[in-house]
Amino acid sequence: MISVFRGSDYVQAQLVAGLLREAGIDVFLQGALLQGALGDLPATGHLSIFVDESDRTAAQKIIAQYERGELAIDEDSVPPFNESEAP
């Protein structure tokens, strides 16, 4: 496995991991459990996303698209929330 993404924002790391999984790429997110242990201490780069070597190029392309803002959600395509349909 090879690291294709490093960061310190848990939500961003989960988002990137989700984008990769959506593309059929198996992902290992290292350091996710450290978030609670670090608490208020400043830490950077403790989250890493690893993929198989064979998926490196595809993962890097998806991450580059994400970083350029090309993978934004089109709000017009998202159906409105209906509370009566909520579980």
PDB file as gemmi writes it, atoms N, CA and C in Angstrom:
CRYST1    1.000    1.000    1.000  90.00  90.00  90.00 P 1                      
ATOM      1  N   MET A   1       0.848  -1.184   0.000  1.00  0.00           N  
ATOM      2  CA  MET A   1       0.000   0.000   0.000  1.00  0.00           C  
ATOM      3  C   MET A   1       0.890   1.243   0.000  1.00  0.00           C  
ATOM      4  N   ILE A   2       0.318   2.309  -0.536  1.00  0.00           N  
ATOM      5  CA  ILE A   2       1.070   3.550  -0.670  1.00  0.00           C  
ATOM      6  C   ILE A   2       0.205   4.720  -0.210  1.00  0.00           C  
ATOM      7  N   SER A   3       0.830   5.687   0.453  1.00  0.00           N  
ATOM      8  CA  SER A   3       0.112   6.870   0.930  1.00  0.00           C  
ATOM      9  C   SER A   3      -0.135   7.825  -0.227  1.00  0.00           C  
ATOM     10  N   VAL A   4      -1.406   8.252  -0.376  1.00  0.00           N  
ATOM     11  CA  VAL A   4      -1.753   9.193  -1.446  1.00  0.00           C  
ATOM     12  C   VAL A   4      -2.317  10.496  -0.904  1.00  0.00           C  
ATOM     13  N   PHE A   5      -2.548  10.563   0.413  1.00  0.00           N  
ATOM     14  CA  PHE A   5      -3.126  11.780   1.003  1.00  0.00           C  
ATOM     15  C   PHE A   5      -2.706  11.866   2.456  1.00  0.00           C  
ATOM     16  N   ARG A   6      -2.311  13.071   2.876  1.00  0.00           N  
ATOM     17  CA  ARG A   6      -1.985  13.336   4.288  1.00  0.00           C  
ATOM     18  C   ARG A   6      -2.683  14.607   4.712  1.00  0.00           C  
ATOM     19  N   GLY A   7      -3.167  14.617   5.919  1.00  0.00           N  
ATOM     20  CA  GLY A   7      -3.823  15.810   6.422  1.00  0.00           C  
ATOM     21  C   GLY A   7      -4.075  15.707   7.909  1.00  0.00           C  
ATOM     22  N   SER A   8      -4.747  16.726   8.451  1.00  0.00           N  
ATOM     23  CA  SER A   8      -5.063  16.718   9.875  1.00  0.00           C  
ATOM     24  C   SER A   8      -6.546  16.957  10.123  1.00  0.00           C  
ATOM     25  N   ASP A   9      -7.323  17.111   9.074  1.00  0.00           N  
ATOM     26  CA  ASP A   9      -8.760  17.346   9.207  1.00  0.00           C  
ATOM     27  C   ASP A   9      -9.492  16.022   8.999  1.00  0.00           C  
ATOM     28  N   TYR A  10     -10.075  15.502  10.076  1.00  0.00           N  
ATOM     29  CA  TYR A  10     -10.740  14.194  10.047  1.00  0.00           C  
ATOM     30  C   TYR A  10     -11.873  14.164   9.019  1.00  0.00           C  
ATOM     31  N   VAL A  11     -12.686  15.214   8.985  1.00  0.00           N  
ATOM     32  CA  VAL A  11     -13.819  15.250   8.071  1.00  0.00           C  
ATOM     33  C   VAL A  11     -13.329  15.240   6.621  1.00  0.00           C  
ATOM     34  N   GLN A  12     -12.313  16.032   6.332  1.00  0.00           N  
ATOM     35  CA  GLN A  12     -11.767  16.062   4.982  1.00  0.00           C  
ATOM     36  C   GLN A  12     -11.195  14.695   4.594  1.00  0.00           C  
ATOM     37  N   ALA A  13     -10.493  14.052   5.517  1.00  0.00           N  
ATOM     38  CA  ALA A  13      -9.917  12.741   5.228  1.00  0.00           C  
ATOM     39  C   ALA A  13     -11.022  11.722   4.952  1.00  0.00           C  
ATOM     40  N   GLN A  14     -12.106  11.774   5.716  1.00  0.00           N  
ATOM     41  CA  GLN A  14     -13.222  10.859   5.478  1.00  0.00           C  
ATOM     42  C   GLN A  14     -13.880  11.148   4.131  1.00  0.00           C  
ATOM     43  N   LEU A  15     -13.994  12.421   3.784  1.00  0.00           N  
ATOM     44  CA  LEU A  15     -14.575  12.806   2.500  1.00  0.00           C  
ATOM     45  C   LEU A  15     -13.727  12.269   1.347  1.00  0.00           C  
ATOM     46  N   VAL A  16     -12.428  12.465   1.421  1.00  0.00           N  
ATOM     47  CA  VAL A  16     -11.530  11.983   0.370  1.00  0.00           C  
ATOM     48  C   VAL A  16     -11.590  10.455   0.303  1.00  0.00           C  
ATOM     49  N   ALA A  17     -11.583   9.797   1.453  1.00  0.00           N  
ATOM     50  CA  ALA A  17     -11.677   8.336   1.472  1.00  0.00           C  
ATOM     51  C   ALA A  17     -12.986   7.879   0.826  1.00  0.00           C  
ATOM     52  N   GLY A  18     -14.078   8.586   1.098  1.00  0.00           N  
ATOM     53  CA  GLY A  18     -15.364   8.252   0.499  1.00  0.00           C  
ATOM     54  C   GLY A  18     -15.362   8.424  -1.009  1.00  0.00           C  
ATOM     55  N   LEU A  19     -14.722   9.473  -1.500  1.00  0.00           N  
ATOM     56  CA  LEU A  19     -14.616   9.684  -2.945  1.00  0.00           C  
ATOM     57  C   LEU A  19     -13.852   8.534  -3.604  1.00  0.00           C  
ATOM     58  N   LEU A  20     -12.792   8.099  -2.949  1.00  0.00           N  
ATOM     59  CA  LEU A  20     -12.005   6.999  -3.498  1.00  0.00           C  
ATOM     60  C   LEU A  20     -12.794   5.693  -3.474  1.00  0.00           C  
ATOM     61  N   ARG A  21     -13.486   5.442  -2.372  1.00  0.00           N  
ATOM     62  CA  ARG A  21     -14.314   4.228  -2.285  1.00  0.00           C  
ATOM     63  C   ARG A  21     -15.419   4.245  -3.341  1.00  0.00           C  
ATOM     64  N   GLU A  22     -16.000   5.416  -3.565  1.00  0.00           N  
ATOM     65  CA  GLU A  22     -17.050   5.576  -4.570  1.00  0.00           C  
ATOM     66  C   GLU A  22     -16.532   5.178  -5.955  1.00  0.00           C  
ATOM     67  N   ALA A  23     -15.251   5.388  -6.184  1.00  0.00           N  
ATOM     68  CA  ALA A  23     -14.628   5.042  -7.462  1.00  0.00           C  
ATOM     69  C   ALA A  23     -14.154   3.588  -7.487  1.00  0.00           C  
ATOM     70  N   GLY A  24     -14.445   2.845  -6.424  1.00  0.00           N  
ATOM     71  CA  GLY A  24     -14.076   1.438  -6.376  1.00  0.00           C  
ATOM     72  C   GLY A  24     -12.671   1.167  -5.894  1.00  0.00           C  
ATOM     73  N   ILE A  25     -12.065   2.145  -5.244  1.00  0.00           N  
ATOM     74  CA  ILE A  25     -10.697   2.007  -4.745  1.00  0.00           C  
ATOM     75  C   ILE A  25     -10.749   1.648  -3.257  1.00  0.00           C  
ATOM     76  N   ASP A  26     -10.089   0.533  -2.892  1.00  0.00           N  
ATOM     77  CA  ASP A  26      -9.994   0.158  -1.484  1.00  0.00           C  
ATOM     78  C   ASP A  26      -9.068   1.128  -0.775  1.00  0.00           C  
ATOM     79  N   VAL A  27      -9.497   1.561   0.409  1.00  0.00           N  
ATOM     80  CA  VAL A  27      -8.804   2.618   1.145  1.00  0.00           C  
ATOM     81  C   VAL A  27      -8.526   2.177   2.574  1.00  0.00           C  
ATOM     82  N   PHE A  28      -7.354   2.544   3.081  1.00  0.00           N  
ATOM     83  CA  PHE A  28      -7.057   2.391   4.505  1.00  0.00           C  
ATOM     84  C   PHE A  28      -6.741   3.775   5.049  1.00  0.00           C  
ATOM     85  N   LEU A  29      -7.517   4.223   6.033  1.00  0.00           N  
ATOM     86  CA  LEU A  29      -7.313   5.533   6.651  1.00  0.00           C  
ATOM     87  C   LEU A  29      -6.552   5.336   7.954  1.00  0.00           C  
ATOM     88  N   GLN A  30      -5.297   5.721   7.955  1.00  0.00           N  
ATOM     89  CA  GLN A  30      -4.445   5.568   9.134  1.00  0.00           C  
ATOM     90  C   GLN A  30      -4.485   6.828   9.975  1.00  0.00           C  
ATOM     91  N   GLY A  31      -4.614   6.669  11.285  1.00  0.00           N  
ATOM     92  CA  GLY A  31      -4.561   7.787  12.206  1.00  0.00           C  
ATOM     93  C   GLY A  31      -5.910   8.341  12.596  1.00  0.00           C  
ATOM     94  N   ALA A  32      -7.000   7.765  12.091  1.00  0.00           N  
ATOM     95  CA  ALA A  32      -8.338   8.285  12.391  1.00  0.00           C  
ATOM     96  C   ALA A  32      -8.648   8.214  13.879  1.00  0.00           C  
ATOM     97  N   LEU A  33      -8.163   7.183  14.545  1.00  0.00           N  
ATOM     98  CA  LEU A  33      -8.454   7.034  15.966  1.00  0.00           C  
ATOM     99  C   LEU A  33      -7.597   7.951  16.839  1.00  0.00           C  
ATOM    100  N   LEU A  34      -6.589   8.570  16.255  1.00  0.00           N  
ATOM    101  CA  LEU A  34      -5.748   9.494  17.025  1.00  0.00           C  
ATOM    102  C   LEU A  34      -6.445  10.823  17.286  1.00  0.00           C  
ATOM    103  N   GLN A  35      -7.476  11.120  16.510  1.00  0.00           N  
ATOM    104  CA  GLN A  35      -8.171  12.401  16.643  1.00  0.00           C  
ATOM    105  C   GLN A  35      -8.611  12.647  18.086  1.00  0.00           C  
ATOM    106  N   GLY A  36      -9.251  11.666  18.707  1.00  0.00           N  
ATOM    107  CA  GLY A  36      -9.704  11.816  20.088  1.00  0.00           C  
ATOM    108  C   GLY A  36      -8.557  11.868  21.077  1.00  0.00           C  
ATOM    109  N   ALA A  37      -7.503  11.129  20.801  1.00  0.00           N  
ATOM    110  CA  ALA A  37      -6.357  11.094  21.707  1.00  0.00           C  
ATOM    111  C   ALA A  37      -5.608  12.412  21.701  1.00  0.00           C  
ATOM    112  N   LEU A  38      -5.604  13.092  20.560  1.00  0.00           N  
ATOM    113  CA  LEU A  38      -4.870  14.351  20.474  1.00  0.00           C  
ATOM    114  C   LEU A  38      -5.600  15.486  21.169  1.00  0.00           C  
ATOM    115  N   GLY A  39      -6.930  15.410  21.197  1.00  0.00           N  
ATOM    116  CA  GLY A  39      -7.710  16.442  21.873  1.00  0.00           C  
ATOM    117  C   GLY A  39      -7.435  17.818  21.314  1.00  0.00           C  
ATOM    118  N   ASP A  40      -7.077  18.742  22.179  1.00  0.00           N  
ATOM    119  CA  ASP A  40      -6.848  20.123  21.760  1.00  0.00           C  
ATOM    120  C   ASP A  40      -5.400  20.406  21.366  1.00  0.00           C  
ATOM    121  N   LEU A  41      -4.570  19.394  21.388  1.00  0.00           N  
ATOM    122  CA  LEU A  41      -3.177  19.603  21.021  1.00  0.00           C  
ATOM    123  C   LEU A  41      -3.069  19.865  19.523  1.00  0.00           C  
ATOM    124  N   PRO A  42      -2.288  20.828  19.124  1.00  0.00           N  
ATOM    125  CA  PRO A  42      -2.138  21.067  17.692  1.00  0.00           C  
ATOM    126  C   PRO A  42      -1.341  19.929  17.055  1.00  0.00           C  
ATOM    127  N   ALA A  43      -1.893  19.370  16.021  1.00  0.00           N  
ATOM    128  CA  ALA A  43      -1.217  18.277  15.324  1.00  0.00           C  
ATOM    129  C   ALA A  43      -1.494  18.432  13.837  1.00  0.00           C  
ATOM    130  N   THR A  44      -0.509  18.121  13.045  1.00  0.00           N  
ATOM    131  CA  THR A  44      -0.707  18.199  11.603  1.00  0.00           C  
ATOM    132  C   THR A  44      -0.208  16.919  10.966  1.00  0.00           C  
ATOM    133  N   GLY A  45      -0.880  16.540   9.910  1.00  0.00           N  
ATOM    134  CA  GLY A  45      -0.427  15.395   9.132  1.00  0.00           C  
ATOM    135  C   GLY A  45      -0.554  14.053   9.794  1.00  0.00           C  
ATOM    136  N   HIS A  46      -1.438  13.915  10.773  1.00  0.00           N  
ATOM    137  CA  HIS A  46      -1.545  12.631  11.453  1.00  0.00           C  
ATOM    138  C   HIS A  46      -2.518  11.675  10.774  1.00  0.00           C  
ATOM    139  N   LEU A  47      -3.223  12.120   9.736  1.00  0.00           N  
ATOM    140  CA  LEU A  47      -4.133  11.268   8.979  1.00  0.00           C  
ATOM    141  C   LEU A  47      -3.525  10.968   7.617  1.00  0.00           C  
ATOM    142  N   SER A  48      -3.517   9.702   7.240  1.00  0.00           N  
ATOM    143  CA  SER A  48      -2.983   9.304   5.946  1.00  0.00           C  
ATOM    144  C   SER A  48      -3.944   8.332   5.287  1.00  0.00           C  
ATOM    145  N   ILE A  49      -4.122   8.493   3.992  1.00  0.00           N  
ATOM    146  CA  ILE A  49      -4.936   7.564   3.219  1.00  0.00           C  
ATOM    147  C   ILE A  49      -3.995   6.731   2.365  1.00  0.00           C  
ATOM    148  N   PHE A  50      -4.133   5.424   2.509  1.00  0.00           N  
ATOM    149  CA  PHE A  50      -3.327   4.482   1.756  1.00  0.00           C  
ATOM    150  C   PHE A  50      -4.204   3.727   0.769  1.00  0.00           C  
ATOM    151  N   VAL A  51      -3.656   3.439  -0.404  1.00  0.00           N  
ATOM    152  CA  VAL A  51      -4.333   2.633  -1.416  1.00  0.00           C  
ATOM    153  C   VAL A  51      -3.316   1.621  -1.962  1.00  0.00           C  
ATOM    154  N   ASP A  52      -3.825   0.620  -2.667  1.00  0.00           N  
ATOM    155  CA  ASP A  52      -2.938  -0.336  -3.316  1.00  0.00           C  
ATOM    156  C   ASP A  52      -2.118   0.392  -4.366  1.00  0.00           C  
ATOM    157  N   GLU A  53      -0.922  -0.080  -4.575  1.00  0.00           N  
ATOM    158  CA  GLU A  53      -0.024   0.515  -5.561  1.00  0.00           C  
ATOM    159  C   GLU A  53      -0.691   0.596  -6.933  1.00  0.00           C  
ATOM    160  N   SER A  54      -1.485  -0.414  -7.281  1.00  0.00           N  
ATOM    161  CA  SER A  54      -2.132  -0.439  -8.601  1.00  0.00           C  
ATOM    162  C   SER A  54      -3.204   0.640  -8.756  1.00  0.00           C  
ATOM    163  N   ASP A  55      -3.674   1.192  -7.639  1.00  0.00           N  
ATOM    164  CA  ASP A  55      -4.705   2.236  -7.663  1.00  0.00           C  
ATOM    165  C   ASP A  55      -4.123   3.638  -7.499  1.00  0.00           C  
ATOM    166  N   ARG A  56      -2.817   3.755  -7.399  1.00  0.00           N  
ATOM    167  CA  ARG A  56      -2.178   5.036  -7.100  1.00  0.00           C  
ATOM    168  C   ARG A  56      -2.574   6.138  -8.091  1.00  0.00           C  
ATOM    169  N   THR A  57      -2.442   5.886  -9.367  1.00  0.00           N  
ATOM    170  CA  THR A  57      -2.701   6.919 -10.377  1.00  0.00           C  
ATOM    171  C   THR A  57      -4.157   7.369 -10.334  1.00  0.00           C  
ATOM    172  N   ALA A  58      -5.078   6.409 -10.280  1.00  0.00           N  
ATOM    173  CA  ALA A  58      -6.505   6.750 -10.232  1.00  0.00           C  
ATOM    174  C   ALA A  58      -6.823   7.547  -8.972  1.00  0.00           C  
ATOM    175  N   ALA A  59      -6.256   7.154  -7.836  1.00  0.00           N  
ATOM    176  CA  ALA A  59      -6.495   7.862  -6.574  1.00  0.00           C  
ATOM    177  C   ALA A  59      -5.944   9.282  -6.639  1.00  0.00           C  
ATOM    178  N   GLN A  60      -4.751   9.445  -7.185  1.00  0.00           N  
ATOM    179  CA  GLN A  60      -4.146  10.771  -7.283  1.00  0.00           C  
ATOM    180  C   GLN A  60      -4.964  11.690  -8.188  1.00  0.00           C  
ATOM    181  N   LYS A  61      -5.547  11.138  -9.254  1.00  0.00           N  
ATOM    182  CA  LYS A  61      -6.386  11.950 -10.139  1.00  0.00           C  
ATOM    183  C   LYS A  61      -7.644  12.421  -9.420  1.00  0.00           C  
ATOM    184  N   ILE A  62      -8.268  11.527  -8.652  1.00  0.00           N  
ATOM    185  CA  ILE A  62      -9.480  11.887  -7.909  1.00  0.00           C  
ATOM    186  C   ILE A  62      -9.164  12.932  -6.854  1.00  0.00           C  
ATOM    187  N   ILE A  63      -8.063  12.755  -6.144  1.00  0.00           N  
ATOM    188  CA  ILE A  63      -7.674  13.718  -5.106  1.00  0.00           C  
ATOM    189  C   ILE A  63      -7.371  15.077  -5.745  1.00  0.00           C  
ATOM    190  N   ALA A  64      -6.703  15.081  -6.889  1.00  0.00           N  
ATOM    191  CA  ALA A  64      -6.413  16.342  -7.579  1.00  0.00           C  
ATOM    192  C   ALA A  64      -7.707  17.035  -8.002  1.00  0.00           C  
ATOM    193  N   GLN A  65      -8.682  16.272  -8.497  1.00  0.00           N  
ATOM    194  CA  GLN A  65      -9.973  16.846  -8.864  1.00  0.00           C  
ATOM    195  C   GLN A  65     -10.656  17.447  -7.641  1.00  0.00           C  
ATOM    196  N   TYR A  66     -10.606  16.736  -6.523  1.00  0.00           N  
ATOM    197  CA  TYR A  66     -11.197  17.233  -5.276  1.00  0.00           C  
ATOM    198  C   TYR A  66     -10.524  18.536  -4.852  1.00  0.00           C  
ATOM    199  N   GLU A  67      -9.206  18.568  -4.887  1.00  0.00           N  
ATOM    200  CA  GLU A  67      -8.467  19.750  -4.447  1.00  0.00           C  
ATOM    201  C   GLU A  67      -8.701  20.956  -5.358  1.00  0.00           C  
ATOM    202  N   ARG A  68      -9.016  20.711  -6.633  1.00  0.00           N  
ATOM    203  CA  ARG A  68      -9.334  21.801  -7.557  1.00  0.00           C  
ATOM    204  C   ARG A  68     -10.803  22.213  -7.468  1.00  0.00           C  
ATOM    205  N   GLY A  69     -11.588  21.511  -6.672  1.00  0.00           N  
ATOM    206  CA  GLY A  69     -13.004  21.845  -6.507  1.00  0.00           C  
ATOM    207  C   GLY A  69     -13.892  21.335  -7.622  1.00  0.00           C  
ATOM    208  N   GLU A  70     -13.416  20.377  -8.367  1.00  0.00           N  
ATOM    209  CA  GLU A  70     -14.176  19.859  -9.501  1.00  0.00           C  
ATOM    210  C   GLU A  70     -15.216  18.825  -9.102  1.00  0.00           C  
ATOM    211  N   LEU A  71     -15.221  18.383  -7.873  1.00  0.00           N  
ATOM    212  CA  LEU A  71     -16.144  17.344  -7.427  1.00  0.00           C  
ATOM    213  C   LEU A  71     -17.224  17.894  -6.510  1.00  0.00           C  
ATOM    214  N   ALA A  72     -17.558  19.159  -6.674  1.00  0.00           N  
ATOM    215  CA  ALA A  72     -18.590  19.785  -5.842  1.00  0.00           C  
ATOM    216  C   ALA A  72     -19.950  19.164  -6.126  1.00  0.00           C  
ATOM    217  N   ILE A  73     -20.795  19.134  -5.107  1.00  0.00           N  
ATOM    218  CA  ILE A  73     -22.151  18.618  -5.246  1.00  0.00           C  
ATOM    219  C   ILE A  73     -23.009  19.686  -5.890  1.00  0.00           C  
ATOM    220  N   ASP A  74     -23.728  19.300  -6.907  1.00  0.00           N  
ATOM    221  CA  ASP A  74     -24.672  20.204  -7.559  1.00  0.00           C  
ATOM    222  C   ASP A  74     -25.930  20.245  -6.686  1.00  0.00           C  
ATOM    223  N   GLU A  75     -26.128  21.344  -5.996  1.00  0.00           N  
ATOM    224  CA  GLU A  75     -27.242  21.441  -5.055  1.00  0.00           C  
ATOM    225  C   GLU A  75     -28.604  21.267  -5.724  1.00  0.00           C  
ATOM    226  N   ASP A  76     -28.700  21.556  -7.009  1.00  0.00           N  
ATOM    227  CA  ASP A  76     -29.960  21.382  -7.718  1.00  0.00           C  
ATOM    228  C   ASP A  76     -30.304  19.907  -7.925  1.00  0.00           C  
ATOM    229  N   SER A  77     -29.291  19.039  -7.854  1.00  0.00           N  
ATOM    230  CA  SER A  77     -29.530  17.615  -8.076  1.00  0.00           C  
ATOM    231  C   SER A  77     -29.849  16.877  -6.775  1.00  0.00           C  
ATOM    232  N   VAL A  78     -29.724  17.541  -5.635  1.00  0.00           N  
ATOM    233  CA  VAL A  78     -30.011  16.920  -4.345  1.00  0.00           C  
ATOM    234  C   VAL A  78     -31.469  17.174  -3.991  1.00  0.00           C  
ATOM    235  N   PRO A  79     -32.237  16.097  -3.762  1.00  0.00           N  
ATOM    236  CA  PRO A  79     -33.652  16.316  -3.425  1.00  0.00           C  
ATOM    237  C   PRO A  79     -33.778  17.004  -2.071  1.00  0.00           C  
ATOM    238  N   PRO A  80     -34.788  17.838  -1.885  1.00  0.00           N  
ATOM    239  CA  PRO A  80     -34.973  18.528  -0.614  1.00  0.00           C  
ATOM    240  C   PRO A  80     -35.289  17.524   0.497  1.00  0.00           C  
ATOM    241  N   PHE A  81     -34.894  17.859   1.710  1.00  0.00           N  
ATOM    242  CA  PHE A  81     -35.173  17.015   2.868  1.00  0.00           C  
ATOM    243  C   PHE A  81     -36.633  17.105   3.233  1.00  0.00           C  
ATOM    244  N   ASN A  82     -37.248  15.958   3.419  1.00  0.00           N  
ATOM    245  CA  ASN A  82     -38.653  15.880   3.797  1.00  0.00           C  
ATOM    246  C   ASN A  82     -38.749  15.203   5.148  1.00  0.00           C  
ATOM    247  N   GLU A  83     -39.071  15.937   6.191  1.00  0.00           N  
ATOM    248  CA  GLU A  83     -39.096  15.382   7.551  1.00  0.00           C  
ATOM    249  C   GLU A  83     -40.073  14.237   7.693  1.00  0.00           C  
ATOM    250  N   SER A  84     -41.155  14.246   6.936  1.00  0.00           N  
ATOM    251  CA  SER A  84     -42.148  13.181   7.060  1.00  0.00           C  
ATOM    252  C   SER A  84     -41.616  11.841   6.557  1.00  0.00           C  
ATOM    253  N   GLU A  85     -40.557  11.861   5.743  1.00  0.00           N  
ATOM    254  CA  GLU A  85     -39.956  10.635   5.236  1.00  0.00           C  
ATOM    255  C   GLU A  85     -38.784  10.169   6.078  1.00  0.00           C  
ATOM    256  N   ALA A  86     -38.405  10.930   7.075  1.00  0.00           N  
ATOM    257  CA  ALA A  86     -37.270  10.571   7.930  1.00  0.00           C  
ATOM    258  C   ALA A  86     -37.619   9.371   8.791  1.00  0.00           C  
ATOM    259  N   PRO A  87     -36.639   8.512   9.049  1.00  0.00           N  
ATOM    260  CA  PRO A  87     -36.914   7.313   9.891  1.00  0.00           C  
ATOM    261  C   PRO A  87     -37.256   7.664  11.311  1.00  0.00           C  
TER     262      PRO A  87                                                      
END                                                                             
